[in-house]
Amino acid sequence: QVQLVESGGGLVQPGGSLRLSCAASGILFSDYIMNWYRQAPGKQRELVARVVSNGNSYYADSVSGRFTISRDNAKNTAYLQMNSLKSEDTAVYYCNLNRGLINYWGQGTQVTVSS
């Protein structure tokens, strides 16, 4: 019933930009905290950014100033604008909706920043 679909990943040169989207269905999007996580091979999954329903956002130190998270509750969609991309940003990016102990996850979208 609940589906999260990420899109917008791909290959980009260092210094380039990508915008990831996460479209939710079967859920009242505004009831959930929206998170972007990423996981690179051999590394732990890490929280990249978070936005609550009122728009307040938080960022990992590694992406602060370069990434911007946003959400459009009317469209049940969240975004991650990624600028000044670095090779170390290469990972699979996952959107996550959280409400207390409830979590929903997307399938992930690959972001590759070439060296």
N, C-alpha and C positions, 0 to 999 in steps of 0.2 A: 504494500500500500504506500508506504513512505519511500520516496525515491529522491536521491540527491545526484545530480548530474553535473560534473565538472567539465569545463571546456576552456579552450584558450591556450593550452600548453603547446609547446613546440620547441624548435631550435632557434636560438637567438645568439647574436654576437655579444661578447662582453661590452658593457655600456649600453646595450639595447634595452628595450622595454617589452613587456607582455602584460596583458590583462586577463586574469583568470575569472571565470564566472562559475557560480554554483547555483543552479536552479532546483528548487525544492517543489515537490508535489505531495499531496496526501497529508499535509501537515499545516498547522497554523504557524507560519514562519515567525511571526512577531513574538511568539511565546518562548522562543529559544535564543540562547546565546549562540552566535555563529563564530566558529573558529576555523582558521586555516592552519593545518599542520603540514609538515614535509618530512620525508624520510629519504636519505641518500643511502646507497649500498654500504653496508657495514657500519652504519651509524644508527643511533637511536632516533625514533620519531621525536620531533620537536615542534613545539607550538611556535608558529610564526606570527600570527596576529589574531586578535579577538575583537569582536564588536558586539555590544549588547543592543537591546532593542531600541534604546533611546539614542543610539549613535555613538556613545562613548567607546573609545577604542584603545587597544593596548598592543604593543609590539615587542618582539624580541630585540635585544640590543643589536644583534647582527643585521637587522633589516630596518631599524628605526631611521627615518629620514629618507629612505629609498622606496619603501613600500607603503601603500595606503589601502586600508580595508574600508569597505563601505557596504551598505545594505539598502535595498529597496523593498520594504515590507509589502507594499502594494503589489509588487511583481514576484514576491517570494524568491528573490534572487540576491545573492551577495557577490561581491567583487573583490579582487585583489589586484590592484595596480602595482606593477613591479617595474621600477626604473633603475637605471644604473646597475644593471645585472652583472654579477660576477660569476666566475666559474664555480665558486663554492655554493652558489644558489642552486646548482643542479641537483634535482631531486624529484621524486614523485610528490605532488602536492594533493592533499586531501581536504575536502571541506567536511566539517563536523558541526552538527547541531546538538546542543546540550541543554538539558533542563534537569537540574538535580542529578540523579543517577541515570537518566535516560540519555542515550547517545545514538545518533544516526550518522552514518558515514557514507560519503561518496566513493566511487570506484577509483578515484585518483586520476590525475593528469600529469604526464611527464613534461618537465621543464628541463631543457638541456641548454646550457650556456657554454659555447665553444671556447676553447683556450686560445 
